[in-house]
Amino acid sequence: MREALKQAEIAYLQQEAPVGAIIVYQGKIIARAYNRKEELQDPTAHAEMLVLQKAAQYLGSWHLEEAELLVTLEPCPMCAYAMLQARIKRVIFGAYDPKTGAAGSVINLLQDKRFNHQVEVIGGILKEECGLLLQKFFQERR
């Protein structure tokens, strides 16, 4: 999670919402990303979406069955569904998102049995550190 937090700090310095993500495959970090919505003017440029793209490019396949995604904020519905599509094995996140969280806070798309794939979810890892960076970012913009 500390590596994902480093990505979130880069986003913060770029004046992006400070969310960072990494993907670990066979014990090795194969992709890193942070939010780039403002820079790219792309509403889908969430850290999770970008890190999934990088990991798929690295592996030469969109099938990420053995990969773990670590992200500093609970995934939103868009990102959670992309993780289902990629067949991610496990998602580990930091801060909970009580407004848009799709890994248990508002809904739990990642473990919905109606889908053909479920993702193991572990939440709250370094949640204070991840949450404080987000809180600081949004307080500065008010």
N, C-alpha and C positions, 0 to 999 in steps of 0.2 A: 504494500500500500504506500510505502514511503516513495517509491518510484512514481506511482500515479500522482502523489501529492506534489512531487517536483514538476510534473507536467501541469498541474493546476496552478502552481506558482508562476510558470511561464505564461499561462493564459492571463493571470491577474496582471502581470507586467505589460501584457499586450492590450489591456483594458477589455478583455473578454471575461465572461462569467467563468470563474476559476474552477473548472472541472477538468480533471485529467484522468487518463485511462492507459492501461498497458494490457498486453496479452502475453501470457506465459504458455509456452508449448514445450513439453518434455523438459521442464525445469529451466528453460531459457526464455528471457524476454525477447520476443520476436517483433513487437510493434509497440510504439508509444504515440500518444496523441493528446491534444487538448482542444477545448472548444475554440472554434474559429468562425462563428456565425457572423460577427461584425466584419472581420477581415475579408471573408469570402462573400459576404452578403448572401448567405445561403442558410435558410432556416433548418436544414438537415445537417449542418456541420457541427454536430455534437461530438464530443470527444469519443464516445462509444462508436458512433457511425464511422468516424475517421479511422479509429484503431482497427475496427473490423475490416475495413477496406485494405489497410496496410498489411494485416495478417494474411488475408486471402491472397494478396499479391505475393507476399513472401513465400507462402506455401504453394502457390500456384493452384489453389483450389478454394472454393467458397465453403467447403466442408471443414468445419473447425471443431469436430467432435471431441478431440482430446485437449482442447485449449481452455484456459481459464482467463476470464476477463476481470480485471480489477479496476474499479472506478471510484472516484472520491465522493460521488453523489448517487443515491439510488436512481436507477434508470427510469426514464419516462416511458410511456407506452410505445412510442416510435422505436426507441432504442431497444427496449425489451423484445419487441417483435422481431427486430433485425437479428437479435441474438438467437431467438428461436429458429429463424430461417437459416442461420449459420451453424446451428446445432452445437452451440457452445456447451461445454460440459458443466462449468461452474462460473457463477458470478459472485464476486466478493466486492461489497461496496462499503463506503465510509459513512457519510451522513445520510440520515433518513430524509425523505422528501414528503412531508405530510400533505402537499398540495397536488403533486403530479406523480408520486412514486408508484411504479408499476411492478415492484418486487415485494409487495406486501403492505405498504402504507395506505394507498388508495385502492389499488387492485393488485392482483398477483398474476400477471400474464405468464410469468416464467414457469409457474408450476400448475397451470390450469390443465387438468386432465383431458379437456376437450381437444387440445392440440396433440399432434402426433409426436411431439418432443417436449420434455420438461427439462429445466435447468436447475441444478442445485444452487441454492442461494444462501449466502452468509452475509449478514448485514452488521453494521455498527463498528467495523474495524477502523480504529483511529477517528471515530466519529467526531470527537471534540475538535481535533485539529482540522479536519476537513470542513466541519461546520463553521468554525471561527473564520476561516479564509473566505467562505461564501458570505457570511454575515458582514464581515469588514467590507467586502466589495460592494454589497448592496447598500450598506449604510453610507458609504462615500458617494453614492449616486443619488441620494435623496436630498 
